[in-house]
Amino acid sequence: MDLAARRRQLRLEQLVRMLHTPVTLDDGRTVDVAASIGAATPDTLGTRDLPTLQRAADAALYDGKHSGRAVLATATHATTPSINGRRAGRPGTSVWGRAA
């Protein structure tokens, strides 16, 4: 793995840790936080087209949804069927102009 790829992986791991850090509310209660992360980079996908990168990151997010890890998009993610730029079947994709 080259230095840029290793650094990217470390940054994604850091982001996962940060987004899974419990939050303490003003009243002292603690809330566990979980987030799914999908990422796409121009060098990995061979494009700088923002809609393509966003679509690939969204598809990658679903690959890692319940794993607790960030997923870096591949060319396969960029070809995932989408509606409104989001993975087909995801809430908010059935009608143009409506957000999930």
LOTORLUM-977707 format. One record per atom (N, C-alpha, C, O, CB): residue in one letter; atom name; x, y negated, z negated. Coordinates in steps of 0.2 Angstrom, whole numbers. Each point is the difference from the previous one (the first is absolute). Glycine has a CB too. Layout:
% residues N
r residuo A	atomo CA	xx X	yy Y	zz Z
...
//
This chain:
% residues 100
r residuo M	atomo N	xx 4	yy 6	zz 0
r residuo M	atomo CA	xx -4	yy -6	zz 0
r residuo M	atomo C	xx 5	yy -6	zz 0
r residuo M	atomo O	xx 4	yy -1	zz -4
r residuo M	atomo CB	xx -14	yy 7	zz -2
r residuo D	atomo N	xx 8	yy -11	zz 11
r residuo D	atomo CA	xx 5	yy -6	zz 0
r residuo D	atomo C	xx -2	yy -5	zz -6
r residuo D	atomo O	xx -5	yy 1	zz -3
r residuo D	atomo CB	xx 6	yy 1	zz 16
r residuo L	atomo N	xx 3	yy -7	zz -14
r residuo L	atomo CA	xx -1	yy -4	zz -5
r residuo L	atomo C	xx -6	yy -4	zz 0
r residuo L	atomo O	xx -4	yy 0	zz -6
r residuo L	atomo CB	xx 16	yy -1	zz 6
r residuo A	atomo N	xx -15	yy -1	zz 6
r residuo A	atomo CA	xx -6	yy -4	zz 0
r residuo A	atomo C	xx -6	yy 5	zz -2
r residuo A	atomo O	xx -4	yy -2	zz -4
r residuo A	atomo CB	xx 9	yy -6	zz 13
r residuo A	atomo N	xx -5	yy 14	zz -7
r residuo A	atomo CA	xx -5	yy 5	zz -1
r residuo A	atomo C	xx 0	yy 1	zz -8
r residuo A	atomo O	xx -5	yy 1	zz -3
r residuo A	atomo CB	xx 6	yy 4	zz 15
r residuo R	atomo N	xx 5	yy -4	zz -15
r residuo R	atomo CA	xx 0	yy 2	zz -7
r residuo R	atomo C	xx -2	yy -6	zz -4
r residuo R	atomo O	xx -4	yy 1	zz -5
r residuo R	atomo CB	xx 14	yy 6	zz 7
r residuo R	atomo N	xx -8	yy -13	zz 0
r residuo R	atomo CA	xx -2	yy -6	zz -3
r residuo R	atomo C	xx -8	yy -1	zz 0
r residuo R	atomo O	xx -3	yy -1	zz -5
r residuo R	atomo CB	xx 14	yy -4	zz 7
r residuo R	atomo N	xx -14	yy 6	zz 4
r residuo R	atomo CA	xx -7	yy 0	zz 1
r residuo R	atomo C	xx -4	yy 5	zz -5
r residuo R	atomo O	xx -5	yy -1	zz -3
r residuo R	atomo CB	xx 7	yy -3	zz 15
r residuo Q	atomo N	xx 1	yy 10	zz -12
r residuo Q	atomo CA	xx -3	yy 5	zz -5
r residuo Q	atomo C	xx 1	yy -2	zz -7
r residuo Q	atomo O	xx -5	yy 1	zz -4
r residuo Q	atomo CB	xx 8	yy 8	zz 12
r residuo L	atomo N	xx 2	yy -11	zz -10
r residuo L	atomo CA	xx 1	yy -3	zz -7
r residuo L	atomo C	xx -5	yy -5	zz -2
r residuo L	atomo O	xx -3	yy 0	zz -5
r residuo L	atomo CB	xx 15	yy 3	zz 6
r residuo R	atomo N	xx -13	yy -8	zz 4
r residuo R	atomo CA	xx -5	yy -5	zz -1
r residuo R	atomo C	xx -7	yy 2	zz 0
r residuo R	atomo O	xx -4	yy -2	zz -4
r residuo R	atomo CB	xx 11	yy -6	zz 10
r residuo L	atomo N	xx -9	yy 13	zz -2
r residuo L	atomo CA	xx -6	yy 3	zz 0
r residuo L	atomo C	xx -2	yy 4	zz -7
r residuo L	atomo O	xx -5	yy -1	zz -3
r residuo L	atomo CB	xx 5	yy 2	zz 15
r residuo E	atomo N	xx 6	yy 2	zz -15
r residuo E	atomo CA	xx -1	yy 4	zz -6
r residuo E	atomo C	xx -1	yy -6	zz -6
r residuo E	atomo O	xx -4	yy 2	zz -4
r residuo E	atomo CB	xx 11	yy 8	zz 9
r residuo Q	atomo N	xx -3	yy -15	zz -4
r residuo Q	atomo CA	xx -1	yy -5	zz -5
r residuo Q	atomo C	xx -7	yy -3	zz 0
r residuo Q	atomo O	xx -3	yy -1	zz -5
r residuo Q	atomo CB	xx 15	yy -2	zz 6
r residuo L	atomo N	xx -15	yy 2	zz 5
r residuo L	atomo CA	xx -7	yy -3	zz 1
r residuo L	atomo C	xx -5	yy 5	zz -3
r residuo L	atomo O	xx -4	yy -2	zz -4
r residuo L	atomo CB	xx 8	yy -4	zz 14
r residuo V	atomo N	xx -3	yy 13	zz -9
r residuo V	atomo CA	xx -4	yy 5	zz -3
r residuo V	atomo C	xx 0	yy -1	zz -8
r residuo V	atomo O	xx -5	yy 0	zz -3
r residuo V	atomo CB	xx 7	yy 8	zz 13
r residuo R	atomo N	xx 4	yy -8	zz -13
r residuo R	atomo CA	xx 1	yy -1	zz -7
r residuo R	atomo C	xx -4	yy -6	zz -3
r residuo R	atomo O	xx -3	yy 0	zz -5
r residuo R	atomo CB	xx 14	yy 6	zz 6
r residuo M	atomo N	xx -10	yy -12	zz 3
r residuo M	atomo CA	xx -3	yy -6	zz -2
r residuo M	atomo C	xx -8	yy 0	zz 0
r residuo M	atomo O	xx -3	yy -2	zz -5
r residuo M	atomo CB	xx 14	yy -4	zz 9
r residuo L	atomo N	xx -13	yy 9	zz 1
r residuo L	atomo CA	xx -7	yy 1	zz 1
r residuo L	atomo C	xx -4	yy 5	zz -4
r residuo L	atomo O	xx -6	yy 0	zz -1
r residuo L	atomo CB	xx 8	yy -4	zz 12
r residuo H	atomo N	xx 2	yy 8	zz -15
r residuo H	atomo CA	xx -2	yy 5	zz -4
r residuo H	atomo C	xx 1	yy -1	zz -8
r residuo H	atomo O	xx -1	yy 4	zz -4
r residuo H	atomo CB	xx 3	yy 4	zz 13
r residuo T	atomo N	xx 0	yy -14	zz -10
r residuo T	atomo CA	xx 2	yy -3	zz -7
r residuo T	atomo C	xx -7	yy -1	zz -3
r residuo T	atomo O	xx -4	yy -4	zz 2
r residuo T	atomo CB	xx 16	yy -1	zz 1
r residuo P	atomo N	xx -13	yy 8	zz -9
r residuo P	atomo CA	xx -6	yy -2	zz -4
r residuo P	atomo C	xx -1	yy -8	zz -1
r residuo P	atomo O	xx 5	yy -3	zz -1
r residuo P	atomo CB	xx -5	yy 15	zz -4
r residuo V	atomo N	xx -6	yy -14	zz 5
r residuo V	atomo CA	xx -1	yy -8	zz -2
r residuo V	atomo C	xx -3	yy 0	zz -7
r residuo V	atomo O	xx -5	yy 3	zz -1
r residuo V	atomo CB	xx 4	yy -6	zz 14
r residuo T	atomo N	xx 3	yy -2	zz -17
r residuo T	atomo CA	xx -3	yy -1	zz -6
r residuo T	atomo C	xx -4	yy -6	zz 0
r residuo T	atomo O	xx 2	yy -5	zz 2
r residuo T	atomo CB	xx 8	yy 10	zz -8
r residuo L	atomo N	xx -17	yy -4	zz 5
r residuo L	atomo CA	xx -5	yy -5	zz 0
r residuo L	atomo C	xx 1	yy -5	zz -6
r residuo L	atomo O	xx 4	yy 2	zz -5
r residuo L	atomo CB	xx -12	yy 5	zz 11
r residuo D	atomo N	xx 5	yy -13	zz -6
r residuo D	atomo CA	xx 0	yy -5	zz -5
r residuo D	atomo C	xx -2	yy 3	zz -7
r residuo D	atomo O	xx 2	yy -2	zz -5
r residuo D	atomo CB	xx -4	yy -7	zz 14
r residuo D	atomo N	xx -3	yy 14	zz -8
r residuo D	atomo CA	xx -2	yy 3	zz -7
r residuo D	atomo C	xx 4	yy 6	zz -2
r residuo D	atomo O	xx -2	yy 3	zz -5
r residuo D	atomo CB	xx -10	yy -7	zz 8
r residuo G	atomo N	xx 17	yy 5	zz 0
r residuo G	atomo CA	xx 5	yy 5	zz -2
r residuo G	atomo C	xx -1	yy 7	zz 3
r residuo G	atomo O	xx 4	yy 4	zz -1
r residuo G	atomo CB	xx -4	yy -10	zz -9
r residuo R	atomo N	xx -6	yy 7	zz 14
r residuo R	atomo CA	xx -1	yy 6	zz 3
r residuo R	atomo C	xx 5	yy 1	zz 6
r residuo R	atomo O	xx 2	yy -5	zz 3
r residuo R	atomo CB	xx -14	yy 5	zz -6
r residuo T	atomo N	xx 14	yy 6	zz 4
r residuo T	atomo CA	xx 4	yy 1	zz 6
r residuo T	atomo C	xx -4	yy 4	zz 5
r residuo T	atomo O	xx -4	yy 4	zz -1
r residuo T	atomo CB	xx 14	yy -3	zz -6
r residuo V	atomo N	xx -8	yy -3	zz 14
r residuo V	atomo CA	xx -4	yy 2	zz 5
r residuo V	atomo C	xx 6	yy 4	zz 5
r residuo V	atomo O	xx 5	yy -4	zz 2
r residuo V	atomo CB	xx -15	yy -5	zz -3
r residuo D	atomo N	xx 9	yy 15	zz 2
r residuo D	atomo CA	xx 4	yy 3	zz 5
r residuo D	atomo C	xx -1	yy -2	zz 7
r residuo D	atomo O	xx -6	yy -1	zz 2
r residuo D	atomo CB	xx 7	yy 11	zz -9
r residuo V	atomo N	xx 4	yy -11	zz 11
r residuo V	atomo CA	xx -1	yy -3	zz 7
r residuo V	atomo C	xx 3	yy 5	zz 5
r residuo V	atomo O	xx 5	yy 3	zz -2
r residuo V	atomo CB	xx -4	yy -15	zz -3
r residuo A	atomo N	xx -4	yy 13	zz 10
r residuo A	atomo CA	xx 2	yy 4	zz 5
r residuo A	atomo C	xx -1	yy -3	zz 7
r residuo A	atomo O	xx -5	yy -4	zz 1
r residuo A	atomo CB	xx 3	yy 14	zz -8
r residuo A	atomo N	xx 7	yy -10	zz 12
r residuo A	atomo CA	xx -1	yy -3	zz 6
r residuo A	atomo C	xx 3	yy 5	zz 5
r residuo A	atomo O	xx 5	yy 3	zz -1
r residuo A	atomo CB	xx -5	yy -15	zz -4
r residuo S	atomo N	xx -3	yy 12	zz 11
r residuo S	atomo CA	xx 3	yy 4	zz 6
r residuo S	atomo C	xx 4	yy -5	zz 4
r residuo S	atomo O	xx -2	yy -6	zz 1
r residuo S	atomo CB	xx -8	yy 15	zz -1
r residuo I	atomo N	xx 15	yy -7	zz 3
r residuo I	atomo CA	xx 5	yy -4	zz 4
r residuo I	atomo C	xx 1	yy 3	zz 6
r residuo I	atomo O	xx 3	yy 6	zz 1
r residuo I	atomo CB	xx 2	yy -11	zz -11
r residuo G	atomo N	xx -6	yy 2	zz 16
r residuo G	atomo CA	xx 2	yy 2	zz 6
r residuo G	atomo C	xx 4	yy -6	zz 3
r residuo G	atomo O	xx -2	yy -6	zz 0
r residuo G	atomo CB	xx -8	yy 14	zz 2
r residuo A	atomo N	xx 16	yy -6	zz 1
r residuo A	atomo CA	xx 4	yy -6	zz 3
r residuo A	atomo C	xx 2	yy 2	zz 7
r residuo A	atomo O	xx 1	yy 6	zz 2
r residuo A	atomo CB	xx 3	yy -9	zz -13
r residuo A	atomo N	xx -3	yy -2	zz 15
r residuo A	atomo CA	xx 2	yy 1	zz 7
r residuo A	atomo C	xx 6	yy -5	zz 2
r residuo A	atomo O	xx -1	yy -6	zz -2
r residuo A	atomo CB	xx -11	yy 11	zz 5
r residuo T	atomo N	xx 17	yy -3	zz 1
r residuo T	atomo CA	xx 5	yy -4	zz 1
r residuo T	atomo C	xx 1	yy 0	zz 8
r residuo T	atomo O	xx -1	yy 5	zz 3
r residuo T	atomo CB	xx 7	yy -4	zz -14
r residuo P	atomo N	xx -4	yy -7	zz 14
r residuo P	atomo CA	xx 1	yy 0	zz 7
r residuo P	atomo C	xx 5	yy 4	zz 2
r residuo P	atomo O	xx 0	yy 3	zz 6
r residuo P	atomo CB	xx -3	yy -14	zz -6
r residuo D	atomo N	xx 9	yy 12	zz -3
r residuo D	atomo CA	xx 5	yy 5	zz 2
r residuo D	atomo C	xx -2	yy 7	zz 0
r residuo D	atomo O	xx 2	yy 4	zz 4
r residuo D	atomo CB	xx 6	yy -12	zz -8
r residuo T	atomo N	xx -12	yy 10	zz -1
r residuo T	atomo CA	xx -3	yy 7	zz 0
r residuo T	atomo C	xx -5	yy 1	zz 6
r residuo T	atomo O	xx 0	yy 6	zz 3
r residuo T	atomo CB	xx 2	yy -6	zz -16
r residuo L	atomo N	xx -6	yy -4	zz 14
r residuo L	atomo CA	xx -5	yy 1	zz 5
r residuo L	atomo C	xx 2	yy -3	zz 7
r residuo L	atomo O	xx -4	yy 2	zz 5
r residuo L	atomo CB	xx -5	yy -3	zz -14
r residuo G	atomo N	xx 14	yy -3	zz 10
r residuo G	atomo CA	xx 2	yy -2	zz 6
r residuo G	atomo C	xx -4	yy -6	zz 3
r residuo G	atomo O	xx -1	yy -1	zz 6
r residuo G	atomo CB	xx 6	yy 12	zz -4
r residuo T	atomo N	xx -9	yy -14	zz -6
r residuo T	atomo CA	xx -4	yy -6	zz 2
r residuo T	atomo C	xx 0	yy -5	zz -5
r residuo T	atomo O	xx 1	yy 1	zz -6
r residuo T	atomo CB	xx -8	yy 7	zz 12
r residuo R	atomo N	xx 5	yy -14	zz -4
r residuo R	atomo CA	xx -1	yy -6	zz -5
r residuo R	atomo C	xx -7	yy -2	zz 0
r residuo R	atomo O	xx -2	yy -5	zz -2
r residuo R	atomo CB	xx 14	yy 1	zz 4
r residuo D	atomo N	xx -16	yy 8	zz 2
r residuo D	atomo CA	xx -7	yy -2	zz 1
r residuo D	atomo C	xx -4	yy 1	zz -7
r residuo D	atomo O	xx 0	yy 5	zz -3
r residuo D	atomo CB	xx 0	yy -2	zz 15
r residuo L	atomo N	xx -2	yy -9	zz -15
r residuo L	atomo CA	xx -3	yy 0	zz -7
r residuo L	atomo C	xx -6	yy 5	zz -1
r residuo L	atomo O	xx 0	yy 4	zz -4
r residuo L	atomo CB	xx 4	yy -16	zz 3
r residuo P	atomo N	xx -9	yy 12	zz 6
r residuo P	atomo CA	xx -5	yy 5	zz -1
r residuo P	atomo C	xx 2	yy 7	zz 0
r residuo P	atomo O	xx -3	yy 4	zz -3
r residuo P	atomo CB	xx -4	yy -12	zz 9
r residuo T	atomo N	xx 12	yy 10	zz -2
r residuo T	atomo CA	xx 2	yy 6	zz 0
r residuo T	atomo C	xx 4	yy 2	zz -6
r residuo T	atomo O	xx -1	yy 6	zz -3
r residuo T	atomo CB	xx 2	yy -7	zz 15
r residuo L	atomo N	xx 3	yy -3	zz -15
r residuo L	atomo CA	xx 3	yy 1	zz -6
r residuo L	atomo C	xx -5	yy 0	zz -6
r residuo L	atomo O	xx 1	yy 5	zz -4
r residuo L	atomo CB	xx 9	yy -11	zz 8
r residuo Q	atomo N	xx -15	yy 2	zz -4
r residuo Q	atomo CA	xx -5	yy 1	zz -5
r residuo Q	atomo C	xx -4	yy 6	zz 0
r residuo Q	atomo O	xx -2	yy 3	zz -5
r residuo Q	atomo CB	xx 1	yy -15	zz 5
r residuo R	atomo N	xx -1	yy 14	zz 6
r residuo R	atomo CA	xx -4	yy 6	zz 1
r residuo R	atomo C	xx 5	yy 6	zz -2
r residuo R	atomo O	xx -3	yy 5	zz -4
r residuo R	atomo CB	xx -4	yy -10	zz 14
r residuo A	atomo N	xx 13	yy 5	zz -9
r residuo A	atomo CA	xx 4	yy 6	zz -2
r residuo A	atomo C	xx 1	yy 0	zz -7
r residuo A	atomo O	xx 0	yy 5	zz -3
r residuo A	atomo CB	xx 6	yy -6	zz 14
r residuo A	atomo N	xx -5	yy -5	zz -14
r residuo A	atomo CA	xx 1	yy 0	zz -8
r residuo A	atomo C	xx -7	yy 2	zz -3
r residuo A	atomo O	xx 1	yy 3	zz -5
r residuo A	atomo CB	xx 7	yy -13	zz 6
r residuo D	atomo N	xx -13	yy 8	zz 2
r residuo D	atomo CA	xx -7	yy 3	zz -3
r residuo D	atomo C	xx 0	yy 7	zz 0
r residuo D	atomo O	xx -3	yy 3	zz -5
r residuo D	atomo CB	xx -3	yy -14	zz 9
r residuo A	atomo N	xx 8	yy 14	zz 2
r residuo A	atomo CA	xx -1	yy 7	zz 1
r residuo A	atomo C	xx 5	yy 4	zz -5
r residuo A	atomo O	xx -1	yy 5	zz -3
r residuo A	atomo CB	xx -2	yy -7	zz 15
r residuo A	atomo N	xx 9	yy -1	zz -13
r residuo A	atomo CA	xx 5	yy 2	zz -4
r residuo A	atomo C	xx -2	yy 0	zz -8
r residuo A	atomo O	xx 1	yy 5	zz -4
r residuo A	atomo CB	xx 8	yy -8	zz 12
r residuo L	atomo N	xx -13	yy -2	zz -9
r residuo L	atomo CA	xx -2	yy -1	zz -7
r residuo L	atomo C	xx -5	yy 6	zz -2
r residuo L	atomo O	xx 1	yy 3	zz -5
r residuo L	atomo CB	xx -1	yy -15	zz 6
r residuo Y	atomo N	xx -4	yy 14	zz 4
r residuo Y	atomo CA	xx -4	yy 6	zz -1
r residuo Y	atomo C	xx 4	yy 7	zz -1
r residuo Y	atomo O	xx -3	yy 4	zz -3
r residuo Y	atomo CB	xx -6	yy -10	zz 9
r residuo D	atomo N	xx 14	yy 6	zz -3
r residuo D	atomo CA	xx 4	yy 6	zz -1
r residuo D	atomo C	xx 3	yy 1	zz -7
r residuo D	atomo O	xx 1	yy 5	zz -2
r residuo D	atomo CB	xx 2	yy -6	zz 14
r residuo G	atomo N	xx -2	yy -5	zz -15
r residuo G	atomo CA	xx 3	yy 1	zz -7
r residuo G	atomo C	xx -5	yy -2	zz -5
r residuo G	atomo O	xx 2	yy -1	zz -6
r residuo G	atomo CB	xx 9	yy -2	zz 11
r residuo K	atomo N	xx -18	yy 2	zz -3
r residuo K	atomo CA	xx -5	yy -3	zz -5
r residuo K	atomo C	xx 0	yy 3	zz -7
r residuo K	atomo O	xx 0	yy -3	zz -4
r residuo K	atomo CB	xx -7	yy 2	zz 15
r residuo H	atomo N	xx 8	yy 8	zz -11
r residuo H	atomo CA	xx -1	yy 3	zz -7
r residuo H	atomo C	xx 7	yy 3	zz -2
r residuo H	atomo O	xx 0	yy 4	zz -5
r residuo H	atomo CB	xx -12	yy -2	zz 7
r residuo S	atomo N	xx 17	yy -4	zz 1
r residuo S	atomo CA	xx 6	yy 3	zz -2
r residuo S	atomo C	xx 4	yy -4	zz -4
r residuo S	atomo O	xx 5	yy 2	zz -4
r residuo S	atomo CB	xx -4	yy 3	zz 15
r residuo G	atomo N	xx -2	yy -12	zz -12
r residuo G	atomo CA	xx 3	yy -4	zz -4
r residuo G	atomo C	xx 7	yy -2	zz 3
r residuo G	atomo O	xx 4	yy -3	zz -4
r residuo G	atomo CB	xx -9	yy 8	zz -6
r residuo R	atomo N	xx 6	yy -5	zz 16
r residuo R	atomo CA	xx 6	yy -2	zz 4
r residuo R	atomo C	xx -2	yy -4	zz 6
r residuo R	atomo O	xx -5	yy 1	zz 2
r residuo R	atomo CB	xx 11	yy 9	zz -6
r residuo A	atomo N	xx -1	yy -14	zz 5
r residuo A	atomo CA	xx -1	yy -4	zz 6
r residuo A	atomo C	xx 2	yy 4	zz 6
r residuo A	atomo O	xx 4	yy 4	zz 0
r residuo A	atomo CB	xx -2	yy -15	zz -6
r residuo V	atomo N	xx -6	yy 9	zz 12
r residuo V	atomo CA	xx 1	yy 4	zz 6
r residuo V	atomo C	xx 2	yy -5	zz 5
r residuo V	atomo O	xx -3	yy -5	zz 2
r residuo V	atomo CB	xx -5	yy 14	zz -5
r residuo L	atomo N	xx 14	yy -8	zz 7
r residuo L	atomo CA	xx 2	yy -4	zz 5
r residuo L	atomo C	xx -3	yy 3	zz 7
r residuo L	atomo O	xx 1	yy 6	zz 1
r residuo L	atomo CB	xx 10	yy -9	zz -8
r residuo A	atomo N	xx -14	yy -1	zz 10
r residuo A	atomo CA	xx -3	yy 2	zz 7
r residuo A	atomo C	xx 5	yy 2	zz 5
r residuo A	atomo O	xx 5	yy -2	zz 0
r residuo A	atomo CB	xx -14	yy -6	zz -3
r residuo T	atomo N	xx 6	yy 13	zz 7
r residuo T	atomo CA	xx 4	yy 3	zz 5
r residuo T	atomo C	xx -4	yy -2	zz 7
r residuo T	atomo O	xx -5	yy -3	zz -1
r residuo T	atomo CB	xx 10	yy 13	zz -7
r residuo A	atomo N	xx -2	yy -8	zz 13
r residuo A	atomo CA	xx -4	yy -1	zz 7
r residuo A	atomo C	xx -6	yy 4	zz 0
r residuo A	atomo O	xx -5	yy -3	zz 3
r residuo A	atomo CB	xx 16	yy 2	zz 2
r residuo T	atomo N	xx -12	yy 6	zz -9
r residuo T	atomo CA	xx -7	yy 4	zz 0
r residuo T	atomo C	xx -5	yy -5	zz -4
r residuo T	atomo O	xx -6	yy 0	zz 3
r residuo T	atomo CB	xx 12	yy 11	zz -3
r residuo H	atomo N	xx -4	yy -14	zz -5
r residuo H	atomo CA	xx -5	yy -5	zz -3
r residuo H	atomo C	xx -2	yy -5	zz 4
r residuo H	atomo O	xx -6	yy -2	zz 0
r residuo H	atomo CB	xx 12	yy 4	zz -10
r residuo A	atomo N	xx -2	yy -5	zz 15
r residuo A	atomo CA	xx -2	yy -5	zz 4
r residuo A	atomo C	xx -5	yy 2	zz 6
r residuo A	atomo O	xx -3	yy -4	zz 3
r residuo A	atomo CB	xx 15	yy -1	zz -5
r residuo T	atomo N	xx -13	yy 12	zz 3
r residuo T	atomo CA	xx -4	yy 2	zz 4
r residuo T	atomo C	xx -7	yy 3	zz -3
r residuo T	atomo O	xx -4	yy 3	zz 4
r residuo T	atomo CB	xx 14	yy 0	zz 4
r residuo T	atomo N	xx -10	yy -4	zz -14
r residuo T	atomo CA	xx -6	yy 2	zz -4
r residuo T	atomo C	xx -6	yy -4	zz 3
r residuo T	atomo O	xx 0	yy -6	zz 0
r residuo T	atomo CB	xx 6	yy 9	zz -11
r residuo P	atomo N	xx -12	yy 1	zz 12
r residuo P	atomo CA	xx -6	yy -4	zz 3
r residuo P	atomo C	xx -2	yy -5	zz -6
r residuo P	atomo O	xx 0	yy 1	zz -6
r residuo P	atomo CB	xx -4	yy 9	zz 13
r residuo S	atomo N	xx 2	yy -16	zz -4
r residuo S	atomo CA	xx -2	yy -6	zz -5
r residuo S	atomo C	xx -6	yy -4	zz 3
r residuo S	atomo O	xx -1	yy 0	zz 6
r residuo S	atomo CB	xx 13	yy 0	zz -10
r residuo I	atomo N	xx -15	yy -3	zz 0
r residuo I	atomo CA	xx -5	yy -4	zz 1
r residuo I	atomo C	xx 1	yy -7	zz -4
r residuo I	atomo O	xx 1	yy 1	zz -6
r residuo I	atomo CB	xx -10	yy 9	zz 9
r residuo N	atomo N	xx 8	yy -15	zz 0
r residuo N	atomo CA	xx 2	yy -7	zz -3
r residuo N	atomo C	xx 7	yy 0	zz -3
r residuo N	atomo O	xx 1	yy -3	zz -5
r residuo N	atomo CB	xx -13	yy 2	zz 2
r residuo G	atomo N	xx 16	yy 5	zz 6
r residuo G	atomo CA	xx 7	yy 0	zz -2
r residuo G	atomo C	xx 1	yy 5	zz -7
r residuo G	atomo O	xx 6	yy 0	zz -3
r residuo G	atomo CB	xx -4	yy -11	zz 8
r residuo R	atomo N	xx -7	yy 14	zz -7
r residuo R	atomo CA	xx 1	yy 5	zz -6
r residuo R	atomo C	xx -2	yy 7	zz 2
r residuo R	atomo O	xx -4	yy 1	zz 5
r residuo R	atomo CB	xx 1	yy -11	zz -12
r residuo R	atomo N	xx 6	yy 14	zz 4
r residuo R	atomo CA	xx -1	yy 8	zz 1
r residuo R	atomo C	xx -7	yy 1	zz 1
r residuo R	atomo O	xx -4	yy -1	zz -4
r residuo R	atomo CB	xx 14	yy 4	zz -2
r residuo A	atomo N	xx -12	yy 1	zz 11
r residuo A	atomo CA	xx -7	yy 2	zz 2
r residuo A	atomo C	xx -2	yy 4	zz -6
r residuo A	atomo O	xx 3	yy 4	zz -3
r residuo A	atomo CB	xx -1	yy -4	zz 15
r residuo G	atomo N	xx -9	yy -2	zz -14
r residuo G	atomo CA	xx -2	yy 4	zz -6
r residuo G	atomo C	xx 0	yy -3	zz -7
r residuo G	atomo O	xx -3	yy 1	zz -4
r residuo G	atomo CB	xx 6	yy 9	zz 11
r residuo R	atomo N	xx 1	yy -16	zz -7
r residuo R	atomo CA	xx 1	yy -3	zz -6
r residuo R	atomo C	xx -5	yy -5	zz -1
r residuo R	atomo O	xx -3	yy -3	zz 5
r residuo R	atomo CB	xx 15	yy 4	zz -4
r residuo P	atomo N	xx -15	yy -3	zz -7
r residuo P	atomo CA	xx -5	yy -4	zz -1
r residuo P	atomo C	xx 1	yy -7	zz 4
r residuo P	atomo O	xx 6	yy -3	zz -1
r residuo P	atomo CB	xx -8	yy 9	zz -10
r residuo G	atomo N	xx -3	yy -9	zz 14
r residuo G	atomo CA	xx 1	yy -6	zz 3
r residuo G	atomo C	xx 2	yy 0	zz 7
r residuo G	atomo O	xx 0	yy -5	zz 4
r residuo G	atomo CB	xx 2	yy 1	zz -15
r residuo T	atomo N	xx -2	yy 11	zz 14
r residuo T	atomo CA	xx 3	yy 0	zz 7
r residuo T	atomo C	xx -6	yy 2	zz 5
r residuo T	atomo O	xx 1	yy 0	zz 6
r residuo T	atomo CB	xx 10	yy 4	zz -11
r residuo S	atomo N	xx -17	yy -3	zz 2
r residuo S	atomo CA	xx -6	yy 2	zz 4
r residuo S	atomo C	xx -3	yy -6	zz 4
r residuo S	atomo O	xx -3	yy 1	zz 5
r residuo S	atomo CB	xx 1	yy 8	zz -13
r residuo V	atomo N	xx 3	yy -15	zz 6
r residuo V	atomo CA	xx -3	yy -6	zz 3
r residuo V	atomo C	xx 5	yy -5	zz 1
r residuo V	atomo O	xx 3	yy -2	zz -5
r residuo V	atomo CB	xx -14	yy 4	zz 0
r residuo W	atomo N	xx 12	yy -5	zz 11
r residuo W	atomo CA	xx 4	yy -5	zz 1
r residuo W	atomo C	xx -1	yy -7	zz -4
r residuo W	atomo O	xx -6	yy -1	zz -1
r residuo W	atomo CB	xx 7	yy 6	zz 13
r residuo G	atomo N	xx 4	yy -8	zz -15
r residuo G	atomo CA	xx -1	yy -6	zz -3
r residuo G	atomo C	xx -2	yy 1	zz -8
r residuo G	atomo O	xx 0	yy -5	zz -3
r residuo G	atomo CB	xx -3	yy 0	zz 14
r residuo R	atomo N	xx 2	yy 11	zz -13
r residuo R	atomo CA	xx -1	yy 1	zz -7
r residuo R	atomo C	xx 6	yy 3	zz -4
r residuo R	atomo O	xx 3	yy 5	zz 3
r residuo R	atomo CB	xx -15	yy -3	zz 0
r residuo A	atomo N	xx 14	yy -5	zz -8
r residuo A	atomo CA	xx 5	yy 2	zz -4
r residuo A	atomo C	xx -2	yy 6	zz -5
r residuo A	atomo O	xx -5	yy 0	zz -2
r residuo A	atomo CB	xx 11	yy -12	zz 4
r residuo A	atomo N	xx -1	yy 16	zz -4
r residuo A	atomo CA	xx -1	yy 5	zz -5
r residuo A	atomo C	xx 1	yy -3	zz -7
r residuo A	atomo O	xx -1	yy 4	zz -5
r residuo A	atomo CB	xx 5	yy 5	zz 13
//
